[in-house]
Amino acid sequence: MLEILIAAAFLLILFALAVAFRVTVKDMELLVNALRRPPSFRDLVSPKKRRLRKFVSHTLFMMEQTGQAGKFYVLVTLSFGLSAVGIAAGIGSGNVFLSPVLAFGLAAVPFLYIRLQYMRYNRLLISELEVTLSTISMSYERTENILSAIEENLEPMQPPIKDIFAGFVNTVRYINPNMAAAIDDMKAKIHHSVWNEWCDALGRCVTDRGLKYTLRPIVGKLTKIKTVSGELQTMLYKALQNFWTLLALTAILLIVCMKLVPDGMGIEIPRMTGNIVVAVNVLFIVISGIKVIFESHDVKFDI
């Protein structure tokens, strides 16, 4: 009987998740095909890719940007491990319907962590780019020598910007003196419109030093981006505070309605009915919490 209840609970939760995230049969077919064979480059960049594959490719992109590209399978393994912990916790609490809910919630934790880490990386990247590109631009205006302008500012730089410019210096000085090719190679290492524009302007300076004064106005765009994103995050903070307060009050109200009120009024709620109500409420709390974290931290750091 216990096995049947667990299976029914899993099916119920999977159906609810499919409805919430609009997962179709086609999505599942694409996921199965992706598990059978590694996705091709065309699959990853195709604008027609489905939600599940888009989620996987976006997670891989975030891990690559934060220097964790080789840890995707560790992330998936950790997610499955936490899912098993959630199942065990649900069964241990005596509510088998709660098992798949806790499994889903805990399985999402590693992906939420990567998401939050990626957003923190973006904020630090913008700040570091603003300082580094500004000092290099000023140095280049003074020296009219790209290599020396970068070298004299290399020491105070922070990773990953320092690694990129150090690679540029080593390439030009010891491997290939073609400055334009080295700039193009450096440009591909960061996906940001202002960085791309600055690298393009620096490439034009290789053939025309008179364009050196076009660099600093480009860097000024980073200051505007940082200011606007900071204002957006401040605006979202109050809304997030209200949401989490409401979520906490909802959880407290659920406890009151399921435990204190029935006991105080002598009302007996059937055990299975109570378990289903608790599981459904926790499911909606988990789903809404995850969606709010994803959407509220989706502040753009680009133009």
ZANUVO-917699 format. One record per residue: x, y, z of N, C-alpha, C in turn; residue in one letter. Coordinates in steps of 0.001 Angstrom, whole numbers, padded with zeros to 6 digits, always signed. Example, Ala and Ser with C-alpha at 12.3 -4.5 7.8 and 13.67 -1.06 7.14 Angstrom:
+013190-005690+007800+012300-004500+007800+013200-003300+007800A;+012850-002250+007080+013670-001060+007140+012900+000030+007870S;
***
This chain:
+000828-001209+000000+000000+000000+000000+000865+001262+000000M;+001946+001238+000771+002845+002382+000857+003472+002693-000498L;+003877+001633-001220+004490+001833-002531+003498+002470-003509E;+002222+002070-003423+001201+002631-004321+000990+004117-004026I;+000960+004461-002732+000778+005867-002355+001948+006722-002823L;+003161+006202-002689+004345+006950-003133+004302+007161-004640I;+003943+006084-005376+003857+006202-006838+002783+007213-007244A;+001644+007178-006571+000567+008125-006875+000990+009550-006573A;+001721+009725-005471+002199+011059-005109+003167+011600-006150A;+004065+010755-006608+005023+011171-007639+004313+011578-008925F;+003337+010783-009332+002602+011096-010553+001856+012421-010411L;+001268+012646-009234+000541+013892-008990+001472+015093-009072L;+002642+014979-008444+003593+016096-008439+004162+016328-009836I;+004471+015257-010549+005002+015408-011911+003984+016093-012815L;+002706+015741-012648+001665+016380-013453+001565+017865-013118F;+001638+018193-011829+001554+019592-011407+002738+020396-011945A;+003926+019797-011902+005118+020490-012420+005022+020677-013929L;+004515+019670-014627+004371+019787-016078+003418+020911-016446A;+002334+021040-015676+001383+022124-015936+001999+023474-015599V;+002720+023534-014468+003293+024808-014019+004336+025330-014987A;+005175+024437-015518+006260+024865-016393+005967+024634-017878F;+004717+024255-018187+004269+024097-019574+005131+023108-020360R;+005433+021995-019726+006221+020955-020375+005295+020117-021250V;+005663+019943-022497+004855+019174-023441+005488+017812-023697T;+004732+016970-024421+005266+015657-024794+006491+015815-025683V;+006484+016848-026535+007634+017109-027404+008873+017429-026584K;+008698+018160-025476+009824+018459-024596+010441+017175-024062D;+009591+016245-023640+010092+014983-023093+010815+014171-024154M;+010304+014180-025394+010980+013464-026479+012367+014057-026733E;+012455+015383-026719+013753+016036-026928+014721+015711-025795L;+014199+015649-024565+015059+015319-023434+015587+013900-023540L;+014716+012962-023912+015148+011568-024073+016207+011460-025165V;+015990+012145-026283+016974+012131-027372+018297+012749-026939N;+018217+013805-026115+019439+014448-025636+020223+013528-024716A;+019501+012697-023932+020189+011762-023052+020829+010620-023837L;+020252+010299-024992+020807+009215-025810+022075+009644-026545R;+022155+010912-026891+023335+011405-027611+023675+012805-027120R;+024956+013192-027133+025325+014542-026714+024786+015570-027686P;+024303+016732-027203+023752+017749-028103+024828+018335-028998P;+024486+018553-030245+025419+019168-031185+025434+020672-030985S;+026433+021327-031601+026512+022782-031500+025269+023423-032094F;+024764+022840-033165+023561+023378-033802+022370+023305-032862R;+022299+022222-032079+021199+022078-031124+021261+023157-030049D;+022487+023470-029607+022647+024422-028513+022303+025839-028920L;+022562+026204-030183+022329+027583-030605+021019+027749-031375V;+020294+026684-031613+019057+026768-032384+018007+027577-031637S;+017368+028557-032290+016334+029344-031618+015062+028556-031344P;+014945+027355-031923+013742+026560-031753+013867+025524-030641K;+014952+025561-029893+015141+024549-028867+014083+024668-027778K;+013717+023582-027164+012635+023542-026212+013115+023947-024817R;+012153+024050-023901+012432+024592-022585+013469+023782-021813R;+013332+022443-021801+014247+021627-021014+015673+021708-021550L;+015811+021629-022866+017149+021721-023441+017725+023124-023252R;+016865+024133-023335+017310+025503-023117+017809+025665-021685K;+017107+025044-020741+017521+025119-019343+018885+024475-019146F;+019097+023306-019753+020377+022610-019626+021512+023429-020244V;+021292+023950-021444+022344+024708-022123+022645+025997-021365S;+021605+026623-020787+021829+027849-020027+022609+027551-018747H;+022304+026420-018110+023052+026028-016912+024516+025780-017253T;+024759+025090-018367+026137+024849-018804+026866+026167-019079L;+026167+027121-019700+026765+028434-019980+027132+029151-018682F;+026230+029131-017700+026505+029791-016429+027688+029149-015714M;+027772+027820-015766+028884+027125-015118+030198+027420-015833M;+030146+027521-017158+031349+027857-017915+031842+029252-017558E;+030912+030212-017441+031282+031582-017123+031872+031708-015726Q;+031402+030883-014791+031893+030951-013416+033032+029970-013150T;+033598+029405-014213+034753+028529-014059+034438+027146-013545G;+033220+026645-013771+032829+025327-013280+032301+024446-014400Q;+032844+024641-015595+032322+023948-016774+032395+022429-016643A;+033402+021912-015948+033565+020468-015846+032801+019831-014710G;+031956+020588-014025+031275+020073-012841+029781+019841-013057K;+029344+019806-014308+027909+019665-014548+027395+018328-014028F;+028128+017252-014274+027673+015947-013813+027725+015847-012286Y;+028664+016569-011665+028688+016641-010199+027424+017338-009702V;+027038+018407-010413+025821+019141-010059+024592+018241-010169L;+024510+017480-011252+023365+016582-011451+023356+015490-010382V;+024540+014940-010070+024625+013899-009040+024192+014443-007688T;+024649+015655-007359+024253+016288-006105+022750+016527-006060L;+022191+016909-007207+020748+017143-007283+019977+015857-007013S;+020441+014736-007614+019781+013451-007371+019942+013019-005914F;+021110+013289-005343+021339+012932-003940+020409+013692-003007G;+020258+014991-003234+019347+015793-002419+017895+015367-002637L;+017596+014958-003865+016249+014461-004149+015953+013222-003306S;+016933+012327-003193+016756+011123-002365+016571+011496-000896A;+017305+012520-000446+017144+012996+000931+015720+013515+001152V;+015194+014230+000142+013830+014742+000239+012811+013626+000327G;+013006+012576-000463+012091+011427-000416+012126+010773+000964I;+013341+010583+001489+013484+009961+002807+012859+010825+003894A;+013026+012149+003780+012453+013055+004784+010933+013017+004746A;+010369+012948+003525+008914+012873+003412+008351+011599+004013G;+009004+010475+003725+008556+009191+004286+008737+009181+005799I;+009863+009754+006256+010117+009808+007698+009100+010651+008444G;+008541+011666+007767+007537+012523+008418+006161+011866+008454S;+006017+010729+007786+004740+010045+007755+003799+010539+006683G;+004312+011390+005768+003487+011928+004684+004149+011580+003352N;+003686+010498+002732+004316+010055+001490+004066+011035+000354V;+002963+011797+000451+002683+012790-000592+003678+013955-000538F;+004288+014142+000611+005270+015219+000769+006634+014822+000195L;+006868+013531+000031+008171+013052-000451+008571+013641-001799S;+007729+013536-002844+008145+014094-004136+008274+015614-004112P;+007491+016291-003248+007602+017749-003149+008965+018132-002590V;+009360+017500-001499+010672+017778-000908+011789+017343-001849L;+011556+016242-002575+012558+015779-003535+012790+016829-004619A;+011702+017382-005136+011807+018414-006166+012474+019672-005619F;+012049+020124-004434+012597+021340-003849+014085+021235-003567G;+014507+020123-002977+015929+019951-002672+016750+019724-003934L;+016161+019049-004938+016887+018827-006193+017177+020134-006920A;+016337+021146-006697+016530+022437-007362+017591+023287-006689A;+017981+022963-005456+018921+023800-004703+020257+024004-005429V;+020912+022948-005961+022195+023178-006659+022060+024108-007857P;+020953+024003-008597+020759+024859-009762+020480+026305-009344F;+019767+026473-008238+019552+027816-007712+020877+028433-007255L;+021727+027602-006656+023039+028089-006205+023875+028561-007390Y;+023875+027786-008483+024612+028185-009685+024052+029490-010234I;+022741+029610-010218+022098+030831-010713+022525+032054-009901R;+022470+031942-008587+022845+033059-007729+024333+033381-007864L;+025147+032337-008001+026586+032542-008177+026884+033250-009495Q;+026120+032909-010530+026311+033547-011834+025949+035035-011777Y;+024864+035365-011071+024485+036759-010942+025538+037538-010156M;+026081+036930-009121+027150+037591-008354+028383+037780-009228R;+028687+036778-010062+029825+036879-010990+029619+038040-011962Y;+028395+038209-012466+028111+039303-013393+028320+040669-012748N;+027862+040806-011504+028044+042083-010812+029522+042399-010614R;+030289+041404-010190+031726+041610-009991+032425+041877-011317L;+031969+041202-012384+032579+041373-013700+032397+042801-014201L;+031188+043349-014038+030921+044711-014489+031803+045702-013736I;+031910+045536-012413+032732+046443-011612+034191+046364-012019S;+034685+045134-012213+036093+044963-012574+036369+045474-013983E;+035449+045232-014911+035620+045740-016275+035641+047267-016292L;+034776+047872-015508+034710+049332-015472+036052+049932-015052E;+036631+049401-013982+037908+049924-013476+039052+049612-014438V;+039116+048366-014887+040246+047931-015725+040257+048628-017080T;+039122+048643-017761+039076+049264-019088+039321+050766-019012L;+038869+051391-017929+039091+052825-017767+040576+053135-017609S;+041277+052364-016764+042711+052624-016541+043533+052295-017793T;+043179+051228-018485+043909+050890-019718+043678+051956-020776I;+042450+052453-020888+042144+053487-021885+042934+054762-021615S;+043014+055156-020333+043784+056353-019983+045273+056152-020242M;+045765+054969-019925+047177+054674-020183+047488+054696-021677S;+046564+054166-022460+046782+054150-023914+046741+055554-024501Y;+045893+056417-023959+045857+057803-024418+047208+058486-024173E;+047868+058089-023080+049152+058689-022739+050308+058081-023535R;+050323+056752-023670+051478+056072-024268+051324+055782-025758T;+050086+055671-026216+049779+055262-027597+050399+053907-027939E;+050542+053073-026912+051094+051724-027077+050172+050756-026332N;+049461+049922-027075+048470+049033-026466+049116+048060-025495I;+050226+047453-025908+050863+046435-025077+051355+047018-023754L;+052022+048158-023802+052534+048751-022567+051402+049278-021693S;+050306+049762-022315+049163+050242-021540+048535+049113-020739A;+048503+047932-021302+047946+046777-020590+048922+046259-019545I;+050201+046178-019902+051206+045640-018985+051333+046462-017713E;+051278+047776-017811+051475+048606-016626+050260+048595-015698E;+049138+048064-016180+047949+047959-015333+047605+046517-014985N;+048489+045592-015336+048197+044167-015158+048186+043747-013689L;+049069+044300-012901+049245+043855-011518+047992+044022-010656E;+047322+045187-010669+046152+045347-009786+044868+044680-010287P;+044889+044097-011470+043675+043468-012000+043282+042241-011178M;+041990+041903-011246+041468+040736-010543+040968+039701-011558Q;+041031+038397-011195+040471+037372-012081+038975+037586-012250P;+038380+037226-013411+039029+036582-014563+039610+037583-015561P;+039449+038895-015298+039953+039907-016221+041471+039826-016335I;+042134+039613-015216+043594+039560-015230+044089+038416-016099K;+043451+037268-016019+043866+036107-016815+043732+036392-018313D;+042666+037105-018682+042441+037415-020101+043512+038350-020633I;+043796+039419-019900+044797+040384-020367+046216+039816-020267F;+046476+038970-019262+047785+038328-019166+047997+037397-020353A;+046940+036672-020763+047038+035821-021943+047287+036640-023202G;+046660+037811-023283+046874+038703-024425+048337+039151-024506F;+048890+039570-023371+050290+040025-023335+051242+038900-023721V;+051032+037714-023172+051911+036580-023483+051824+036189-024954N;+050607+036237-025510+050430+035885-026923+051171+036854-027831T;+050989+038148-027596+051610+039160-028456+053118+039194-028293V;+053590+039022-027059+055027+039160-026808+055819+037908-027167R;+055231+036727-026987+056025+035501-027130+055538+034535-028218Y;+054285+034656-028666+053751+033667-029605+053477+034264-030975I;+052583+035240-031013+052177+035830-032291+052035+037343-032125N;+052870+038126-032782+052832+039582-032600+051659+040276-033296P;+050803+039485-033953+049653+040074-034641+048673+040616-033600N;+048691+041934-033397+047895+042578-032358+046401+042435-032624M;+045977+042602-033857+044543+042536-034193+043977+041148-033909A;+044737+040101-034270+044276+038734-034022+044188+038449-032523A;+045153+038963-031756+045139+038755-030303+043951+039462-029665A;+043600+040643-030180+042445+041372-029652+041157+040610-029957I;+041039+040053-031161+039857+039261-031515+039728+038033-030623D;+040857+037394-030333+040848+036222-029456+040428+036622-028040D;+040912+037757-027570+040558+038259-026242+039074+038626-026172M;+038566+039192-027237+037167+039621-027299+036207+038446-027098K;+036568+037274-027615+035678+036110-027540+035586+035519-026136A;+036406+035978-025202+036453+035361-023879+035397+035905-022915K;+034789+037042-023249+033732+037608-022407+032536+037945-023286I;+031347+037515-022859+030129+037776-023625+029433+039004-023039H;+029802+040163-023551+029181+041406-023095+029312+042447-024196H;+028226+043185-024456+028214+044112-025591+029228+045239-025439S;+029388+045787-024225+030329+046890-024020+031768+046393-024192V;+032046+045203-023683+033376+044613-023852+033664+044391-025333W;+032696+043884-026078+032874+043673-027516+033122+044990-028244N;+032371+046017-027866+032532+047323-028500+033900+047921-028192E;+034338+047759-026940+035651+048292-026548+036775+047574-027298W;+036669+046256-027409+037687+045484-028142+037708+045867-029626C;+036532+046083-030207+036476+046518-031606+037154+047878-031771D;+036882+048801-030839+037516+050123-030902+039018+050013-030703A;+039454+049128-029807+040890+048929-029586+041543+048351-030833L;+040820+047448-031530+041339+046895-032774+041519+047952-033846G;+040603+048917-033885+040743+050012-034859+041915+050928-034506R;+042220+051005-033209+043352+051832-032784+044689+051251-033239C;+044716+049962-033541+045958+049332-034024+046405+049990-035325V;+045448+050317-036184+045780+050921-037482+045666+052448-037474T;+044950+053006-036469+044779+054462-036413+044798+054902-034946D;+045949+055370-034473+046072+055777-033074+045227+057004-032743R;+044803+057733-033746+043969+058904-033520+042601+058561-032949G;+042242+057280-032981+040948+056840-032445+041028+056487-030958L;+042155+056799-030317+042351+056412-028917+041336+057076-027976K;+040795+058228-028367+039847+058931-027497+038421+058354-027594Y;+038241+057326-028408+036921+056685-028491+036744+055600-027429T;+037824+055269-026718+037768+054152-025776+037032+054508-024482L;+037378+055646-023881+036785+055977-022591+035275+056233-022637R;+034733+056859-023677+033265+056984-023738+032542+055637-023751P;+033182+054625-024347+032587+053279-024358+032553+052713-022942I;+033642+052931-022190+033704+052436-020815+032618+053087-019960V;+032266+054331-020276+031214+055027-019526+029887+054303-019555G;+029646+053485-020569+028397+052724-020641+028304+051710-019506K;+029463+051196-019072+029464+050239-017967+028987+050901-016676L;+029369+052159-016484+028921+052897-015302+027405+053041-015310T;+026847+053340-016473+025389+053476-016590+024698+052139-016318K;+025256+051057-016857+024676+049731-016640+024680+049385-015160I;+025803+049650-014483+025915+049336-013067+024926+050157-012240K;+024760+051415-012613+023823+052285-011892+022381+051815-012056T;+021990+051526-013300+020625+051092-013570+020327+049750-012909V;+021264+048798-013007+021042+047478-012398+020954+047600-010878S;+021738+048510-010287+021653+048733-008845+020300+049291-008435G;+019777+050211-009234+018457+050775-008945+017366+049713-009074E;+017487+048864-010085+016501+047792-010266+016526+046811-009095L;+017709+046473-008630+017820+045543-007516+017264+046143-006230Q;+017442+047454-006052+016868+048124-004887+015349+048087-004937T;+014792+048312-006134+013333+048261-006297+012806+046847-006041M;+013546+045846-006514+013100+044468-006343+013217+044003-004902L;+014126+044611-004138+014372+044155-002766+013108+044260-001914Y;+012398+045398-002031+011187+045590-001236+010105+044591-001641K;+009963+044377-002955+008972+043403-003425+009326+041996-002940A;+010607+041648-002984+011042+040341-002515+010812+040185-001023L;+011068+041244-000274+010851+041195+001171+009388+040923+001486Q;+008500+041590+000763+007064+041366+000965+006653+039952+000575N;+007259+039438-000521+006910+038092-000975+007323+037048+000059F;+008557+037125+000545+009020+036127+001511+008261+036232+002827W;+007878+037450+003204+007050+037614+004404+005701+036934+004217T;+005096+037153+003042+003808+036518+002740+003936+034999+002702L;+005059+034503+002166+005280+033061+002094+005412+032467+003494L;+006127+033167+004370+006278+032699+005746+004933+032688+006473A;+004136+033736+006257+002805+033790+006876+001906+032675+006352L;+002065+032339+005057+001281+031236+004479+001631+029911+005147T;+002937+029685+005367+003367+028450+006029+002842+028396+007467A;+002893+029530+008161+002391+029571+009540+000885+029320+009565I;+000161+029940+008636-001288+029749+008556-001639+028294+008262L;-000825+027635+007426-001061+026217+007126-000934+025377+008395L;+000096+025671+009192+000296+024923+010441-000874+025149+011398I;-001304+026424+011484-002412+026755+012377-003690+026036+011946V;-003970+026077+010643-005210+025477+010128-005203+023951+010229C;-004028+023345+010120-003962+021887+010108-003767+021287+011499M;-003212+022070+012434-002900+021506+013754-003692+022161+014888K;-003511+023470+015034-004062+024138+016213-005585+024250+016178L;-006127+024701+015021-007588+024888+014945-008355+023574+015108V;-007983+022510+014364-008728+021241+014550-008650+020711+015976P;-007453+020782+016600-007308+020280+017969-008120+021116+018948D;-008094+022449+018742-008813+023329+019664-010319+023201+019550G;-010813+022896+018349-012260+022799+018130-012757+021364+018144M;-011846+020430+018391-012253+019028+018447-012615+018449+017102G;-012070+019036+016025-012348+018542+014683-011266+017544+014279I;-011681+016430+013722-010725+015415+013293-010638+015400+011763E;-009475+015732+011243-009253+015724+009801-008669+014369+009401I;-009255+013696+008410-008692+012411+007958-007205+012557+007628P;-006426+011583+008031-004976+011666+007892-004551+011857+006432R;-005148+011072+005515-004747+011178+004115-005118+012541+003542M;-006303+013035+003904-006718+014360+003432-005757+015434+003915T;-005388+015374+005178-004439+016334+005730-003090+016256+005041G;-002623+015031+004774-001333+014857+004105-001349+015452+002698N;-002450+015242+001972-002563+015774+000607-002594+017306+000638I;-003361+017872+001560-003443+019334+001671-002073+019929+001977V;-001351+019332+002914-000015+019821+003272+000929+019722+002074V;+000894+018581+001376+001796+018382+000233+001513+019386-000881A;+000223+019610-001181-000134+020555-002244+000297+021967-001875V;+000081+022373-000630+000483+023707-000188+002001+023887-000230N;+002719+022888+000234+004184+022965+000198+004678+023000-001247V;+003988+022249-002136+004366+022259-003556+004261+023662-004142L;+003146+024332-003881+002983+025686-004423+003964+026664-003787F;+004288+026475-002520+005285+027332-001871+006648+027144-002529I;+007019+025881-002785+008313+025586-003407+008385+026149-004827V;+007349+025902-005623+007343+026365-007014+007393+027886-007080I;+006558+028555-006279+006554+030021-006308+007876+030586-005820S;+008475+029942-004805+009778+030407-004310+010860+030284-005360G;+010895+029151-006061+011903+028933-007099+011721+029922-008254I;+010490+030112-008686+010233+031019-009808+010581+032457-009448K;+010313+032854-008205+010644+034217-007779+012155+034410-007743V;+012883+033408-007247+014349+033517-007211+014905+033653-008620I;+014410+032847-009552+014900+032907-010924+014568+034243-011576F;+013333+034692-011437+012906+035889-012146+013417+037165-011500E;+013497+037199-010165+013942+038407-009488+015446+038615-009629S;+016189+037559-009896+017635+037674-010073+018021+037702-011555H;+017020+037961-012399+017296+038016-013833+017517+039463-014300D;+018170+040258-013455+018479+041643-013797+019553+041640-014877V;+019303+042385-015947+020233+042399-017070+021448+043268-016755K;+022633+042749-017068+023871+043494-016891+024470+043840-018244F;+023604+043901-019254+024073+044183-020609+023067+045110-021279D;+023415+045612-022434+022523+046498-023191+022323+045950-024583I;
***
